[in-house]
Amino acid sequence: MLRATPRATARPALRRLLVAAAASVAVAGSLASVSPAPAYARADAPGPLSPPRLGAGPDRDHLTVTVRNAGGGVDGTFELYCAPEGGSHPDPRGACAALERDTRWGQDVFAPAPEGGFCTMQYGGPATAHVTGTWAGRRVDATYDRRDGCQIARWDRLVPLLPDMGGDAGA
């Protein structure tokens, strides 16, 4: 009967240890070539670790919102500034809060409804909106309407940036 010597059983363990150490060195070497800037320093990375929004200057969040056919005296073109809130928008604090609430890293808060989605066939009225400017360091050029359930949900998600149309569907 052959018995394994301690030296024979130690070699595979030593080999695994050396391979793991070499892999660790390779990984560390590849990480050294990556930019040391943290992910939260990106302008499009809002969240608890994101940098504070700039209060003035060309990088300040600024949107122009044009609303048409909404009725109730809410039609018009409004300017919105965030951090600090201001402009001619009727509710700058609420509008900025709605945008902040829906801003997620890697997602466009102004993205159109997904193509091929299932939308309820309801009509939310003739209201339209066009939003342009800069939000979270990105250019914005988005249009909104209320022609079906997906578009209504997309609009309602941004109230009070866009006017609250309430239950006046079709009005």
C-alpha positions as CSV (number, residue, x, y, z in Angstrom):
1,M,0.0,0.0,0.0
2,L,1.4,3.4,-1.1
3,R,1.0,6.3,1.2
4,A,1.1,9.9,0.0
5,T,3.9,11.8,1.4
6,P,3.4,15.3,2.8
7,R,5.6,16.6,0.0
8,A,3.4,15.0,-2.7
9,T,0.1,16.4,-1.3
10,A,1.6,19.9,-0.7
11,R,2.6,20.4,-4.4
12,P,-1.0,20.8,-5.8
13,A,-1.8,23.1,-3.0
14,L,1.3,25.1,-3.6
15,R,0.6,25.2,-7.3
16,R,-2.9,26.5,-6.7
17,L,-1.5,29.2,-4.3
18,L,1.0,30.3,-6.9
19,V,-1.6,30.4,-9.7
20,A,-3.9,32.4,-7.5
21,A,-1.1,34.9,-6.6
22,A,-0.2,35.3,-10.3
23,A,-3.8,36.0,-11.2
24,S,-4.1,38.5,-8.4
25,V,-1.0,40.3,-9.6
26,A,-2.4,40.4,-13.2
27,V,-5.7,41.8,-11.9
28,A,-4.0,44.4,-9.8
29,G,-1.9,45.4,-12.8
30,S,-4.9,45.8,-15.1
31,L,-6.7,47.9,-12.4
32,A,-3.7,50.3,-12.2
33,S,-4.3,51.2,-15.9
34,V,-7.9,52.3,-15.1
35,S,-8.6,55.9,-14.4
36,P,-8.6,56.7,-10.7
37,A,-11.7,58.9,-11.0
38,P,-14.5,57.4,-9.0
39,A,-17.8,56.4,-10.7
40,Y,-19.7,58.9,-8.7
41,A,-17.8,61.8,-10.1
42,R,-19.5,61.4,-13.5
43,A,-22.0,64.1,-14.4
44,D,-24.5,61.4,-15.3
45,A,-24.3,59.6,-12.0
46,P,-26.8,61.1,-9.7
47,G,-27.4,59.5,-6.3
48,P,-26.2,59.7,-2.8
49,L,-22.5,59.7,-3.8
50,S,-22.9,62.1,-6.8
51,P,-21.2,65.5,-6.7
52,P,-23.4,68.4,-5.7
53,R,-25.1,70.2,-8.6
54,L,-23.5,73.4,-9.6
55,G,-25.4,76.5,-8.5
56,A,-24.3,78.9,-11.3
57,G,-22.4,79.0,-14.6
58,P,-22.8,77.0,-17.8
59,D,-23.0,73.6,-16.1
60,R,-26.1,74.6,-14.0
61,D,-29.2,72.5,-14.8
62,H,-31.5,74.6,-17.1
63,L,-34.6,73.5,-18.9
64,T,-37.0,75.2,-21.2
65,V,-40.5,73.7,-21.0
66,T,-43.1,74.6,-23.6
67,V,-46.7,73.4,-23.0
68,R,-49.5,73.7,-25.5
69,N,-53.2,72.8,-25.6
70,A,-53.2,71.9,-21.9
71,G,-55.8,74.5,-21.0
72,G,-56.5,75.9,-17.6
73,G,-53.9,78.7,-18.0
74,V,-50.9,76.4,-17.9
75,D,-49.9,76.8,-21.6
76,G,-46.7,78.7,-22.3
77,T,-43.0,78.6,-22.2
78,F,-41.2,78.4,-18.9
79,E,-37.6,78.4,-17.8
80,L,-36.4,76.1,-15.0
81,Y,-33.2,76.2,-13.1
82,C,-32.3,73.7,-10.4
83,A,-29.7,73.9,-7.6
84,P,-30.8,76.4,-6.6
85,E,-34.3,76.3,-8.0
86,G,-35.6,79.2,-10.0
87,G,-36.8,80.5,-13.3
88,S,-40.3,81.3,-14.6
89,H,-41.7,77.8,-14.1
90,P,-44.8,77.9,-11.8
91,D,-43.3,75.3,-9.4
92,P,-39.5,75.2,-9.7
93,R,-39.0,73.4,-6.4
94,G,-41.5,70.7,-7.2
95,A,-40.3,70.4,-10.8
96,C,-36.6,70.0,-9.7
97,A,-37.7,67.5,-7.0
98,A,-39.6,65.4,-9.6
99,L,-36.6,65.3,-11.9
100,E,-34.2,64.4,-9.0
101,R,-36.6,61.6,-7.9
102,D,-36.6,60.0,-11.4
103,T,-32.9,60.5,-12.2
104,R,-30.9,57.3,-12.1
105,W,-27.4,56.5,-13.2
106,G,-27.4,55.0,-16.7
107,Q,-31.0,55.9,-17.4
108,D,-32.4,58.8,-19.3
109,V,-35.2,60.5,-17.3
110,F,-36.5,62.0,-20.6
111,A,-36.3,58.8,-22.6
112,P,-39.3,58.0,-24.9
113,A,-41.7,55.2,-24.0
114,P,-40.1,51.8,-25.1
115,E,-41.0,50.7,-28.6
116,G,-43.3,47.8,-28.9
117,G,-44.7,48.2,-25.4
118,F,-48.3,47.4,-24.6
119,C,-50.1,50.7,-24.0
120,T,-53.7,51.2,-23.0
121,M,-55.8,52.7,-25.8
122,Q,-56.9,55.8,-23.9
123,Y,-56.7,59.4,-24.9
124,G,-55.4,61.9,-22.4
125,G,-56.2,65.0,-24.3
126,P,-54.5,67.3,-26.8
127,A,-51.8,68.6,-24.5
128,T,-48.2,68.5,-25.7
129,A,-44.9,69.6,-24.2
130,H,-41.4,70.1,-25.4
131,V,-38.5,70.1,-23.0
132,T,-35.0,71.3,-24.0
133,G,-31.9,72.3,-22.2
134,T,-29.4,70.5,-19.9
135,W,-30.1,68.1,-17.1
136,A,-27.4,66.2,-15.1
137,G,-24.8,67.3,-17.6
138,R,-26.7,65.9,-20.6
139,R,-28.5,67.7,-23.4
140,V,-32.2,67.3,-23.4
141,D,-34.6,67.5,-26.3
142,A,-37.8,65.6,-25.5
143,T,-41.4,65.8,-26.6
144,Y,-44.5,64.7,-24.7
145,D,-48.1,64.1,-25.5
146,R,-51.0,62.1,-24.0
147,R,-52.1,60.0,-27.0
148,D,-52.1,56.6,-25.2
149,G,-51.6,55.1,-21.7
150,C,-47.8,54.9,-22.1
151,Q,-47.5,58.5,-23.1
152,I,-49.9,59.6,-20.3
153,A,-47.7,57.6,-17.7
154,R,-44.6,59.2,-19.1
155,W,-46.1,62.7,-18.8
156,D,-47.5,62.0,-15.3
157,R,-44.2,60.8,-14.0
158,L,-42.7,64.3,-14.5
159,V,-45.5,66.3,-12.9
160,P,-45.0,69.1,-11.7
161,L,-42.3,69.7,-14.4
162,L,-45.2,69.2,-16.8
163,P,-48.7,70.3,-15.7
164,D,-50.9,67.9,-13.8
165,M,-53.7,67.1,-16.2
166,G,-55.6,65.1,-13.4
167,G,-58.6,63.1,-14.5
168,D,-59.4,65.4,-17.4
169,A,-58.7,62.7,-20.0
170,G,-60.1,63.8,-23.3
171,A,-60.8,67.4,-22.1
